[in-house]
């Protein structure tokens, strides 16, 4: 996604293999190698920066780590 963080900042992205908290009712998502996830706040910021409307009900963003794949959920 081209996002970089300084050493002082903690990245809001979790890269697989890992388990990420979705933030609602103790739900989690198991990330496989090659995928990354970020939570609701970062998801809303990304969507707004892309010109997409947000509803406040976003739970997160799942993306492939590959530069050759251009999709997200």
LUMLUMDREN-2810 file (N, C-alpha, C; in Angstrom, 1 decimal):
<atoms>
<atom><aa>X</aa><ch>A</ch><at>N</at><xx>0.8</xx><yy>-1.2</yy><zz>0.0</zz></atom>
<atom><aa>X</aa><ch>A</ch><at>CA</at><xx>0.0</xx><yy>0.0</yy><zz>0.0</zz></atom>
<atom><aa>X</aa><ch>A</ch><at>C</at><xx>0.9</xx><yy>1.3</yy><zz>0.0</zz></atom>
<atom><aa>X</aa><ch>A</ch><at>N</at><xx>2.2</xx><yy>1.1</yy><zz>0.1</zz></atom>
<atom><aa>X</aa><ch>A</ch><at>CA</at><xx>3.0</xx><yy>2.2</yy><zz>0.0</zz></atom>
<atom><aa>X</aa><ch>A</ch><at>C</at><xx>3.1</xx><yy>3.1</yy><zz>1.3</zz></atom>
<atom><aa>X</aa><ch>A</ch><at>N</at><xx>2.6</xx><yy>2.6</yy><zz>2.4</zz></atom>
<atom><aa>X</aa><ch>A</ch><at>CA</at><xx>2.6</xx><yy>3.3</yy><zz>3.6</zz></atom>
<atom><aa>X</aa><ch>A</ch><at>C</at><xx>3.9</xx><yy>3.0</yy><zz>4.4</zz></atom>
<atom><aa>X</aa><ch>A</ch><at>N</at><xx>4.6</xx><yy>4.1</yy><zz>4.9</zz></atom>
<atom><aa>X</aa><ch>A</ch><at>CA</at><xx>5.8</xx><yy>3.9</yy><zz>5.6</zz></atom>
<atom><aa>X</aa><ch>A</ch><at>C</at><xx>5.6</xx><yy>4.6</yy><zz>7.0</zz></atom>
<atom><aa>X</aa><ch>A</ch><at>N</at><xx>6.3</xx><yy>4.1</yy><zz>8.0</zz></atom>
<atom><aa>X</aa><ch>A</ch><at>CA</at><xx>6.2</xx><yy>4.6</yy><zz>9.3</zz></atom>
<atom><aa>X</aa><ch>A</ch><at>C</at><xx>7.6</xx><yy>4.8</yy><zz>9.8</zz></atom>
<atom><aa>X</aa><ch>A</ch><at>N</at><xx>7.8</xx><yy>5.9</yy><zz>10.6</zz></atom>
<atom><aa>X</aa><ch>A</ch><at>CA</at><xx>9.1</xx><yy>6.1</yy><zz>11.3</zz></atom>
<atom><aa>X</aa><ch>A</ch><at>C</at><xx>9.3</xx><yy>5.1</yy><zz>12.4</zz></atom>
<atom><aa>X</aa><ch>A</ch><at>N</at><xx>10.5</xx><yy>4.9</yy><zz>12.8</zz></atom>
<atom><aa>X</aa><ch>A</ch><at>CA</at><xx>10.8</xx><yy>4.0</yy><zz>13.9</zz></atom>
<atom><aa>X</aa><ch>A</ch><at>C</at><xx>10.0</xx><yy>4.3</yy><zz>15.2</zz></atom>
<atom><aa>X</aa><ch>A</ch><at>N</at><xx>9.7</xx><yy>5.5</yy><zz>15.4</zz></atom>
<atom><aa>X</aa><ch>A</ch><at>CA</at><xx>8.9</xx><yy>5.9</yy><zz>16.6</zz></atom>
<atom><aa>X</aa><ch>A</ch><at>C</at><xx>7.5</xx><yy>5.5</yy><zz>16.5</zz></atom>
<atom><aa>X</aa><ch>A</ch><at>N</at><xx>6.9</xx><yy>5.4</yy><zz>15.3</zz></atom>
<atom><aa>X</aa><ch>A</ch><at>CA</at><xx>5.5</xx><yy>5.0</yy><zz>15.1</zz></atom>
<atom><aa>X</aa><ch>A</ch><at>C</at><xx>5.4</xx><yy>3.5</yy><zz>15.0</zz></atom>
<atom><aa>X</aa><ch>A</ch><at>N</at><xx>4.3</xx><yy>3.1</yy><zz>15.6</zz></atom>
<atom><aa>X</aa><ch>A</ch><at>CA</at><xx>3.9</xx><yy>1.7</yy><zz>15.4</zz></atom>
<atom><aa>X</aa><ch>A</ch><at>C</at><xx>3.0</xx><yy>1.5</yy><zz>14.3</zz></atom>
<atom><aa>X</aa><ch>A</ch><at>N</at><xx>3.3</xx><yy>0.6</yy><zz>13.3</zz></atom>
<atom><aa>X</aa><ch>A</ch><at>CA</at><xx>2.4</xx><yy>0.4</yy><zz>12.2</zz></atom>
<atom><aa>X</aa><ch>A</ch><at>C</at><xx>1.1</xx><yy>-0.1</yy><zz>12.6</zz></atom>
<atom><aa>X</aa><ch>A</ch><at>N</at><xx>0.0</xx><yy>0.4</yy><zz>12.0</zz></atom>
<atom><aa>X</aa><ch>A</ch><at>CA</at><xx>-1.3</xx><yy>-0.1</yy><zz>12.3</zz></atom>
<atom><aa>X</aa><ch>A</ch><at>C</at><xx>-1.6</xx><yy>-1.4</yy><zz>11.5</zz></atom>
<atom><aa>X</aa><ch>A</ch><at>N</at><xx>-0.7</xx><yy>-1.8</yy><zz>10.7</zz></atom>
<atom><aa>X</aa><ch>A</ch><at>CA</at><xx>-0.9</xx><yy>-3.0</yy><zz>9.9</zz></atom>
<atom><aa>X</aa><ch>A</ch><at>C</at><xx>-0.4</xx><yy>-4.2</yy><zz>10.5</zz></atom>
<atom><aa>X</aa><ch>A</ch><at>N</at><xx>-1.1</xx><yy>-5.3</yy><zz>10.4</zz></atom>
<atom><aa>X</aa><ch>A</ch><at>CA</at><xx>-0.7</xx><yy>-6.6</yy><zz>10.9</zz></atom>
<atom><aa>X</aa><ch>A</ch><at>C</at><xx>-0.5</xx><yy>-7.5</yy><zz>9.7</zz></atom>
<atom><aa>X</aa><ch>A</ch><at>N</at><xx>0.7</xx><yy>-8.1</yy><zz>9.5</zz></atom>
<atom><aa>X</aa><ch>A</ch><at>CA</at><xx>1.0</xx><yy>-9.0</yy><zz>8.4</zz></atom>
<atom><aa>X</aa><ch>A</ch><at>C</at><xx>0.9</xx><yy>-10.4</yy><zz>8.8</zz></atom>
<atom><aa>X</aa><ch>A</ch><at>N</at><xx>0.4</xx><yy>-11.3</yy><zz>7.9</zz></atom>
<atom><aa>X</aa><ch>A</ch><at>CA</at><xx>0.3</xx><yy>-12.7</yy><zz>8.2</zz></atom>
<atom><aa>X</aa><ch>A</ch><at>C</at><xx>1.6</xx><yy>-13.4</yy><zz>8.0</zz></atom>
<atom><aa>X</aa><ch>A</ch><at>N</at><xx>1.8</xx><yy>-14.6</yy><zz>8.6</zz></atom>
<atom><aa>X</aa><ch>A</ch><at>CA</at><xx>0.7</xx><yy>-15.3</yy><zz>9.4</zz></atom>
<atom><aa>X</aa><ch>A</ch><at>C</at><xx>0.6</xx><yy>-14.6</yy><zz>10.8</zz></atom>
<atom><aa>X</aa><ch>A</ch><at>N</at><xx>-0.6</xx><yy>-14.4</yy><zz>11.1</zz></atom>
<atom><aa>X</aa><ch>A</ch><at>CA</at><xx>-1.0</xx><yy>-13.7</yy><zz>12.4</zz></atom>
<atom><aa>X</aa><ch>A</ch><at>C</at><xx>-2.5</xx><yy>-13.8</yy><zz>12.6</zz></atom>
<atom><aa>X</aa><ch>A</ch><at>N</at><xx>-2.9</xx><yy>-13.4</yy><zz>13.8</zz></atom>
<atom><aa>X</aa><ch>A</ch><at>CA</at><xx>-4.3</xx><yy>-13.3</yy><zz>14.2</zz></atom>
<atom><aa>X</aa><ch>A</ch><at>C</at><xx>-4.5</xx><yy>-11.8</yy><zz>14.5</zz></atom>
<atom><aa>X</aa><ch>A</ch><at>N</at><xx>-5.5</xx><yy>-11.2</yy><zz>14.0</zz></atom>
<atom><aa>X</aa><ch>A</ch><at>CA</at><xx>-5.8</xx><yy>-9.8</yy><zz>14.2</zz></atom>
<atom><aa>X</aa><ch>A</ch><at>C</at><xx>-7.2</xx><yy>-9.7</yy><zz>14.8</zz></atom>
<atom><aa>X</aa><ch>A</ch><at>N</at><xx>-7.3</xx><yy>-8.8</yy><zz>15.8</zz></atom>
<atom><aa>X</aa><ch>A</ch><at>CA</at><xx>-8.6</xx><yy>-8.5</yy><zz>16.4</zz></atom>
<atom><aa>X</aa><ch>A</ch><at>C</at><xx>-9.4</xx><yy>-7.5</yy><zz>15.5</zz></atom>
<atom><aa>X</aa><ch>A</ch><at>N</at><xx>-10.6</xx><yy>-7.9</yy><zz>15.2</zz></atom>
<atom><aa>X</aa><ch>A</ch><at>CA</at><xx>-11.5</xx><yy>-7.1</yy><zz>14.4</zz></atom>
<atom><aa>X</aa><ch>A</ch><at>C</at><xx>-12.1</xx><yy>-6.0</yy><zz>15.2</zz></atom>
<atom><aa>X</aa><ch>A</ch><at>N</at><xx>-12.2</xx><yy>-6.2</yy><zz>16.5</zz></atom>
<atom><aa>X</aa><ch>A</ch><at>CA</at><xx>-12.7</xx><yy>-5.1</yy><zz>17.3</zz></atom>
<atom><aa>X</aa><ch>A</ch><at>C</at><xx>-14.2</xx><yy>-5.1</yy><zz>17.7</zz></atom>
<atom><aa>X</aa><ch>A</ch><at>N</at><xx>-14.9</xx><yy>-6.2</yy><zz>17.3</zz></atom>
<atom><aa>X</aa><ch>A</ch><at>CA</at><xx>-16.3</xx><yy>-6.3</yy><zz>17.7</zz></atom>
<atom><aa>X</aa><ch>A</ch><at>C</at><xx>-16.6</xx><yy>-7.7</yy><zz>18.2</zz></atom>
<atom><aa>X</aa><ch>A</ch><at>N</at><xx>-17.2</xx><yy>-7.7</yy><zz>19.4</zz></atom>
<atom><aa>X</aa><ch>A</ch><at>CA</at><xx>-17.5</xx><yy>-9.0</yy><zz>20.0</zz></atom>
<atom><aa>X</aa><ch>A</ch><at>C</at><xx>-16.4</xx><yy>-10.0</yy><zz>20.0</zz></atom>
<atom><aa>X</aa><ch>A</ch><at>N</at><xx>-15.2</xx><yy>-9.5</yy><zz>20.3</zz></atom>
<atom><aa>X</aa><ch>A</ch><at>CA</at><xx>-14.0</xx><yy>-10.4</yy><zz>20.4</zz></atom>
<atom><aa>X</aa><ch>A</ch><at>C</at><xx>-13.7</xx><yy>-11.2</yy><zz>19.1</zz></atom>
<atom><aa>X</aa><ch>A</ch><at>N</at><xx>-14.2</xx><yy>-10.7</yy><zz>18.0</zz></atom>
<atom><aa>X</aa><ch>A</ch><at>CA</at><xx>-14.0</xx><yy>-11.4</yy><zz>16.7</zz></atom>
<atom><aa>X</aa><ch>A</ch><at>C</at><xx>-12.5</xx><yy>-11.2</yy><zz>16.3</zz></atom>
<atom><aa>X</aa><ch>A</ch><at>N</at><xx>-12.0</xx><yy>-12.2</yy><zz>15.6</zz></atom>
<atom><aa>X</aa><ch>A</ch><at>CA</at><xx>-10.6</xx><yy>-12.2</yy><zz>15.1</zz></atom>
<atom><aa>X</aa><ch>A</ch><at>C</at><xx>-10.6</xx><yy>-12.7</yy><zz>13.7</zz></atom>
<atom><aa>X</aa><ch>A</ch><at>N</at><xx>-9.6</xx><yy>-12.4</yy><zz>13.0</zz></atom>
<atom><aa>X</aa><ch>A</ch><at>CA</at><xx>-9.3</xx><yy>-12.9</yy><zz>11.6</zz></atom>
<atom><aa>X</aa><ch>A</ch><at>C</at><xx>-7.9</xx><yy>-13.5</yy><zz>11.6</zz></atom>
<atom><aa>X</aa><ch>A</ch><at>N</at><xx>-7.9</xx><yy>-14.7</yy><zz>11.1</zz></atom>
<atom><aa>X</aa><ch>A</ch><at>CA</at><xx>-6.6</xx><yy>-15.4</yy><zz>10.9</zz></atom>
<atom><aa>X</aa><ch>A</ch><at>C</at><xx>-6.0</xx><yy>-15.0</yy><zz>9.5</zz></atom>
<atom><aa>X</aa><ch>A</ch><at>N</at><xx>-4.9</xx><yy>-14.4</yy><zz>9.6</zz></atom>
<atom><aa>X</aa><ch>A</ch><at>CA</at><xx>-4.2</xx><yy>-13.9</yy><zz>8.3</zz></atom>
<atom><aa>X</aa><ch>A</ch><at>C</at><xx>-3.2</xx><yy>-14.9</yy><zz>7.9</zz></atom>
<atom><aa>X</aa><ch>A</ch><at>N</at><xx>-3.3</xx><yy>-15.3</yy><zz>6.6</zz></atom>
<atom><aa>X</aa><ch>A</ch><at>CA</at><xx>-2.3</xx><yy>-16.2</yy><zz>6.0</zz></atom>
<atom><aa>X</aa><ch>A</ch><at>C</at><xx>-1.1</xx><yy>-15.4</yy><zz>5.5</zz></atom>
<atom><aa>X</aa><ch>A</ch><at>N</at><xx>0.0</xx><yy>-16.0</yy><zz>5.3</zz></atom>
<atom><aa>X</aa><ch>A</ch><at>CA</at><xx>1.1</xx><yy>-15.4</yy><zz>4.7</zz></atom>
<atom><aa>X</aa><ch>A</ch><at>C</at><xx>0.7</xx><yy>-14.7</yy><zz>3.4</zz></atom>
<atom><aa>X</aa><ch>A</ch><at>N</at><xx>1.2</xx><yy>-13.4</yy><zz>3.2</zz></atom>
<atom><aa>X</aa><ch>A</ch><at>CA</at><xx>0.9</xx><yy>-12.7</yy><zz>2.0</zz></atom>
<atom><aa>X</aa><ch>A</ch><at>C</at><xx>-0.3</xx><yy>-11.8</yy><zz>2.1</zz></atom>
<atom><aa>X</aa><ch>A</ch><at>N</at><xx>-0.9</xx><yy>-11.6</yy><zz>3.3</zz></atom>
<atom><aa>X</aa><ch>A</ch><at>CA</at><xx>-2.0</xx><yy>-10.7</yy><zz>3.5</zz></atom>
<atom><aa>X</aa><ch>A</ch><at>C</at><xx>-1.8</xx><yy>-9.9</yy><zz>4.7</zz></atom>
<atom><aa>X</aa><ch>A</ch><at>N</at><xx>-2.3</xx><yy>-8.7</yy><zz>4.7</zz></atom>
<atom><aa>X</aa><ch>A</ch><at>CA</at><xx>-2.2</xx><yy>-7.8</yy><zz>5.8</zz></atom>
<atom><aa>X</aa><ch>A</ch><at>C</at><xx>-3.5</xx><yy>-7.2</yy><zz>6.1</zz></atom>
<atom><aa>X</aa><ch>A</ch><at>N</at><xx>-3.7</xx><yy>-6.8</yy><zz>7.4</zz></atom>
<atom><aa>X</aa><ch>A</ch><at>CA</at><xx>-5.0</xx><yy>-6.3</yy><zz>7.9</zz></atom>
<atom><aa>X</aa><ch>A</ch><at>C</at><xx>-4.7</xx><yy>-5.0</yy><zz>8.8</zz></atom>
<atom><aa>X</aa><ch>A</ch><at>N</at><xx>-5.6</xx><yy>-4.1</yy><zz>8.7</zz></atom>
<atom><aa>X</aa><ch>A</ch><at>CA</at><xx>-5.6</xx><yy>-2.9</yy><zz>9.6</zz></atom>
<atom><aa>X</aa><ch>A</ch><at>C</at><xx>-7.0</xx><yy>-2.7</yy><zz>10.1</zz></atom>
<atom><aa>X</aa><ch>A</ch><at>N</at><xx>-7.1</xx><yy>-2.0</yy><zz>11.2</zz></atom>
<atom><aa>X</aa><ch>A</ch><at>CA</at><xx>-8.4</xx><yy>-1.9</yy><zz>11.9</zz></atom>
<atom><aa>X</aa><ch>A</ch><at>C</at><xx>-9.3</xx><yy>-0.8</yy><zz>11.3</zz></atom>
<atom><aa>X</aa><ch>A</ch><at>N</at><xx>-10.4</xx><yy>-0.5</yy><zz>12.0</zz></atom>
<atom><aa>X</aa><ch>A</ch><at>CA</at><xx>-11.4</xx><yy>0.4</yy><zz>11.6</zz></atom>
<atom><aa>X</aa><ch>A</ch><at>C</at><xx>-10.9</xx><yy>1.8</yy><zz>11.3</zz></atom>
<atom><aa>X</aa><ch>A</ch><at>N</at><xx>-10.2</xx><yy>2.4</yy><zz>12.3</zz></atom>
<atom><aa>X</aa><ch>A</ch><at>CA</at><xx>-9.8</xx><yy>3.8</yy><zz>12.1</zz></atom>
<atom><aa>X</aa><ch>A</ch><at>C</at><xx>-8.9</xx><yy>4.0</yy><zz>10.9</zz></atom>
<atom><aa>X</aa><ch>A</ch><at>N</at><xx>-7.9</xx><yy>3.2</yy><zz>10.7</zz></atom>
<atom><aa>X</aa><ch>A</ch><at>CA</at><xx>-7.1</xx><yy>3.3</yy><zz>9.5</zz></atom>
<atom><aa>X</aa><ch>A</ch><at>C</at><xx>-7.8</xx><yy>3.0</yy><zz>8.3</zz></atom>
<atom><aa>X</aa><ch>A</ch><at>N</at><xx>-8.8</xx><yy>2.1</yy><zz>8.3</zz></atom>
<atom><aa>X</aa><ch>A</ch><at>CA</at><xx>-9.6</xx><yy>1.8</yy><zz>7.1</zz></atom>
<atom><aa>X</aa><ch>A</ch><at>C</at><xx>-10.4</xx><yy>3.0</yy><zz>6.7</zz></atom>
<atom><aa>X</aa><ch>A</ch><at>N</at><xx>-11.0</xx><yy>3.7</yy><zz>7.7</zz></atom>
<atom><aa>X</aa><ch>A</ch><at>CA</at><xx>-11.8</xx><yy>4.9</yy><zz>7.3</zz></atom>
<atom><aa>X</aa><ch>A</ch><at>C</at><xx>-10.9</xx><yy>5.9</yy><zz>6.7</zz></atom>
<atom><aa>X</aa><ch>A</ch><at>N</at><xx>-9.7</xx><yy>6.1</yy><zz>7.3</zz></atom>
<atom><aa>X</aa><ch>A</ch><at>CA</at><xx>-8.8</xx><yy>7.1</yy><zz>6.8</zz></atom>
<atom><aa>X</aa><ch>A</ch><at>C</at><xx>-8.4</xx><yy>6.8</yy><zz>5.3</zz></atom>
<atom><aa>X</aa><ch>A</ch><at>N</at><xx>-8.1</xx><yy>5.5</yy><zz>5.0</zz></atom>
<atom><aa>X</aa><ch>A</ch><at>CA</at><xx>-7.7</xx><yy>5.1</yy><zz>3.7</zz></atom>
<atom><aa>X</aa><ch>A</ch><at>C</at><xx>-8.9</xx><yy>5.4</yy><zz>2.7</zz></atom>
<atom><aa>X</aa><ch>A</ch><at>N</at><xx>-10.1</xx><yy>4.9</yy><zz>3.1</zz></atom>
<atom><aa>X</aa><ch>A</ch><at>CA</at><xx>-11.3</xx><yy>5.1</yy><zz>2.3</zz></atom>
<atom><aa>X</aa><ch>A</ch><at>C</at><xx>-11.5</xx><yy>6.6</yy><zz>2.0</zz></atom>
<atom><aa>X</aa><ch>A</ch><at>N</at><xx>-11.5</xx><yy>7.4</yy><zz>3.0</zz></atom>
<atom><aa>X</aa><ch>A</ch><at>CA</at><xx>-11.7</xx><yy>8.8</yy><zz>2.8</zz></atom>
<atom><aa>X</aa><ch>A</ch><at>C</at><xx>-10.6</xx><yy>9.4</yy><zz>1.9</zz></atom>
<atom><aa>X</aa><ch>A</ch><at>N</at><xx>-9.4</xx><yy>9.0</yy><zz>2.0</zz></atom>
<atom><aa>X</aa><ch>A</ch><at>CA</at><xx>-8.3</xx><yy>9.5</yy><zz>1.2</zz></atom>
<atom><aa>X</aa><ch>A</ch><at>C</at><xx>-8.5</xx><yy>9.1</yy><zz>-0.3</zz></atom>
<atom><aa>X</aa><ch>A</ch><at>N</at><xx>-9.2</xx><yy>8.0</yy><zz>-0.5</zz></atom>
<atom><aa>X</aa><ch>A</ch><at>CA</at><xx>-9.5</xx><yy>7.5</yy><zz>-1.9</zz></atom>
<atom><aa>X</aa><ch>A</ch><at>C</at><xx>-10.8</xx><yy>8.1</yy><zz>-2.4</zz></atom>
<atom><aa>X</aa><ch>A</ch><at>N</at><xx>-11.4</xx><yy>8.9</yy><zz>-1.6</zz></atom>
<atom><aa>X</aa><ch>A</ch><at>CA</at><xx>-12.7</xx><yy>9.6</yy><zz>-2.1</zz></atom>
<atom><aa>X</aa><ch>A</ch><at>C</at><xx>-13.9</xx><yy>8.7</yy><zz>-1.9</zz></atom>
<atom><aa>X</aa><ch>A</ch><at>N</at><xx>-13.8</xx><yy>7.7</yy><zz>-1.1</zz></atom>
<atom><aa>X</aa><ch>A</ch><at>CA</at><xx>-15.0</xx><yy>6.8</yy><zz>-0.8</zz></atom>
<atom><aa>X</aa><ch>A</ch><at>C</at><xx>-15.7</xx><yy>7.2</yy><zz>0.4</zz></atom>
<atom><aa>X</aa><ch>A</ch><at>N</at><xx>-17.0</xx><yy>7.1</yy><zz>0.5</zz></atom>
<atom><aa>X</aa><ch>A</ch><at>CA</at><xx>-17.8</xx><yy>7.4</yy><zz>1.7</zz></atom>
<atom><aa>X</aa><ch>A</ch><at>C</at><xx>-17.5</xx><yy>6.4</yy><zz>2.8</zz></atom>
<atom><aa>X</aa><ch>A</ch><at>N</at><xx>-17.6</xx><yy>6.8</yy><zz>4.0</zz></atom>
<atom><aa>X</aa><ch>A</ch><at>CA</at><xx>-17.5</xx><yy>5.9</yy><zz>5.1</zz></atom>
<atom><aa>X</aa><ch>A</ch><at>C</at><xx>-18.8</xx><yy>5.9</yy><zz>5.9</zz></atom>
<atom><aa>X</aa><ch>A</ch><at>N</at><xx>-19.1</xx><yy>4.9</yy><zz>6.7</zz></atom>
<atom><aa>X</aa><ch>A</ch><at>CA</at><xx>-20.3</xx><yy>4.8</yy><zz>7.4</zz></atom>
<atom><aa>X</aa><ch>A</ch><at>C</at><xx>-20.1</xx><yy>4.8</yy><zz>8.9</zz></atom>
<atom><aa>X</aa><ch>A</ch><at>N</at><xx>-18.9</xx><yy>4.6</yy><zz>9.3</zz></atom>
<atom><aa>X</aa><ch>A</ch><at>CA</at><xx>-18.6</xx><yy>4.4</yy><zz>10.8</zz></atom>
<atom><aa>X</aa><ch>A</ch><at>C</at><xx>-18.7</xx><yy>3.0</yy><zz>11.2</zz></atom>
<atom><aa>X</aa><ch>A</ch><at>N</at><xx>-19.2</xx><yy>2.1</yy><zz>10.4</zz></atom>
<atom><aa>X</aa><ch>A</ch><at>CA</at><xx>-19.3</xx><yy>0.7</yy><zz>10.7</zz></atom>
<atom><aa>X</aa><ch>A</ch><at>C</at><xx>-18.2</xx><yy>-0.2</yy><zz>10.2</zz></atom>
<atom><aa>X</aa><ch>A</ch><at>N</at><xx>-17.2</xx><yy>0.4</yy><zz>9.5</zz></atom>
<atom><aa>X</aa><ch>A</ch><at>CA</at><xx>-16.1</xx><yy>-0.3</yy><zz>9.0</zz></atom>
<atom><aa>X</aa><ch>A</ch><at>C</at><xx>-15.4</xx><yy>-1.1</yy><zz>10.1</zz></atom>
<atom><aa>X</aa><ch>A</ch><at>N</at><xx>-15.0</xx><yy>-2.3</yy><zz>9.8</zz></atom>
<atom><aa>X</aa><ch>A</ch><at>CA</at><xx>-14.3</xx><yy>-3.1</yy><zz>10.9</zz></atom>
<atom><aa>X</aa><ch>A</ch><at>C</at><xx>-12.8</xx><yy>-3.3</yy><zz>10.6</zz></atom>
<atom><aa>X</aa><ch>A</ch><at>N</at><xx>-12.4</xx><yy>-3.1</yy><zz>9.3</zz></atom>
<atom><aa>X</aa><ch>A</ch><at>CA</at><xx>-11.0</xx><yy>-3.3</yy><zz>9.0</zz></atom>
<atom><aa>X</aa><ch>A</ch><at>C</at><xx>-10.8</xx><yy>-3.4</yy><zz>7.5</zz></atom>
<atom><aa>X</aa><ch>A</ch><at>N</at><xx>-9.6</xx><yy>-3.6</yy><zz>7.1</zz></atom>
<atom><aa>X</aa><ch>A</ch><at>CA</at><xx>-9.2</xx><yy>-3.7</yy><zz>5.7</zz></atom>
<atom><aa>X</aa><ch>A</ch><at>C</at><xx>-8.2</xx><yy>-4.8</yy><zz>5.5</zz></atom>
<atom><aa>X</aa><ch>A</ch><at>N</at><xx>-8.6</xx><yy>-5.8</yy><zz>4.6</zz></atom>
<atom><aa>X</aa><ch>A</ch><at>CA</at><xx>-7.7</xx><yy>-6.9</yy><zz>4.3</zz></atom>
<atom><aa>X</aa><ch>A</ch><at>C</at><xx>-7.2</xx><yy>-6.7</yy><zz>2.9</zz></atom>
<atom><aa>X</aa><ch>A</ch><at>N</at><xx>-5.8</xx><yy>-6.8</yy><zz>2.8</zz></atom>
<atom><aa>X</aa><ch>A</ch><at>CA</at><xx>-5.2</xx><yy>-6.6</yy><zz>1.5</zz></atom>
<atom><aa>X</aa><ch>A</ch><at>C</at><xx>-4.1</xx><yy>-7.6</yy><zz>1.2</zz></atom>
<atom><aa>X</aa><ch>A</ch><at>N</at><xx>-3.9</xx><yy>-8.0</yy><zz>-0.1</zz></atom>
<atom><aa>X</aa><ch>A</ch><at>CA</at><xx>-2.8</xx><yy>-8.8</yy><zz>-0.4</zz></atom>
<atom><aa>X</aa><ch>A</ch><at>C</at><xx>-1.5</xx><yy>-8.0</yy><zz>-0.3</zz></atom>
<atom><aa>X</aa><ch>A</ch><at>N</at><xx>-0.4</xx><yy>-8.6</yy><zz>0.1</zz></atom>
<atom><aa>X</aa><ch>A</ch><at>CA</at><xx>0.9</xx><yy>-7.9</yy><zz>0.2</zz></atom>
<atom><aa>X</aa><ch>A</ch><at>C</at><xx>1.6</xx><yy>-7.7</yy><zz>-1.2</zz></atom>
<atom><aa>X</aa><ch>A</ch><at>N</at><xx>1.1</xx><yy>-8.4</yy><zz>-2.2</zz></atom>
<atom><aa>X</aa><ch>A</ch><at>CA</at><xx>1.7</xx><yy>-8.4</yy><zz>-3.5</zz></atom>
<atom><aa>X</aa><ch>A</ch><at>C</at><xx>1.4</xx><yy>-7.1</yy><zz>-4.3</zz></atom>
<atom><aa>X</aa><ch>A</ch><at>N</at><xx>2.4</xx><yy>-6.5</yy><zz>-4.9</zz></atom>
<atom><aa>X</aa><ch>A</ch><at>CA</at><xx>2.1</xx><yy>-5.3</yy><zz>-5.7</zz></atom>
<atom><aa>X</aa><ch>A</ch><at>C</at><xx>1.4</xx><yy>-5.7</yy><zz>-7.0</zz></atom>
<atom><aa>X</aa><ch>A</ch><at>N</at><xx>1.3</xx><yy>-7.0</yy><zz>-7.4</zz></atom>
<atom><aa>X</aa><ch>A</ch><at>CA</at><xx>0.7</xx><yy>-7.3</yy><zz>-8.6</zz></atom>
<atom><aa>X</aa><ch>A</ch><at>C</at><xx>-0.8</xx><yy>-7.6</yy><zz>-8.4</zz></atom>
<atom><aa>X</aa><ch>A</ch><at>N</at><xx>-1.3</xx><yy>-7.6</yy><zz>-7.2</zz></atom>
<atom><aa>X</aa><ch>A</ch><at>CA</at><xx>-2.7</xx><yy>-7.8</yy><zz>-6.9</zz></atom>
<atom><aa>X</aa><ch>A</ch><at>C</at><xx>-3.3</xx><yy>-6.4</yy><zz>-6.4</zz></atom>
<atom><aa>X</aa><ch>A</ch><at>N</at><xx>-4.4</xx><yy>-6.0</yy><zz>-7.1</zz></atom>
<atom><aa>X</aa><ch>A</ch><at>CA</at><xx>-5.0</xx><yy>-4.7</yy><zz>-6.8</zz></atom>
<atom><aa>X</aa><ch>A</ch><at>C</at><xx>-6.4</xx><yy>-4.8</yy><zz>-6.3</zz></atom>
<atom><aa>X</aa><ch>A</ch><at>N</at><xx>-6.6</xx><yy>-5.4</yy><zz>-5.1</zz></atom>
<atom><aa>X</aa><ch>A</ch><at>CA</at><xx>-7.9</xx><yy>-5.5</yy><zz>-4.6</zz></atom>
<atom><aa>X</aa><ch>A</ch><at>C</at><xx>-7.8</xx><yy>-5.4</yy><zz>-3.0</zz></atom>
<atom><aa>X</aa><ch>A</ch><at>N</at><xx>-9.0</xx><yy>-5.1</yy><zz>-2.4</zz></atom>
<atom><aa>X</aa><ch>A</ch><at>CA</at><xx>-9.0</xx><yy>-5.1</yy><zz>-1.0</zz></atom>
<atom><aa>X</aa><ch>A</ch><at>C</at><xx>-10.5</xx><yy>-5.4</yy><zz>-0.6</zz></atom>
<atom><aa>X</aa><ch>A</ch><at>N</at><xx>-10.6</xx><yy>-5.9</yy><zz>0.7</zz></atom>
<atom><aa>X</aa><ch>A</ch><at>CA</at><xx>-11.9</xx><yy>-6.2</yy><zz>1.2</zz></atom>
<atom><aa>X</aa><ch>A</ch><at>C</at><xx>-12.1</xx><yy>-5.4</yy><zz>2.5</zz></atom>
</atoms>
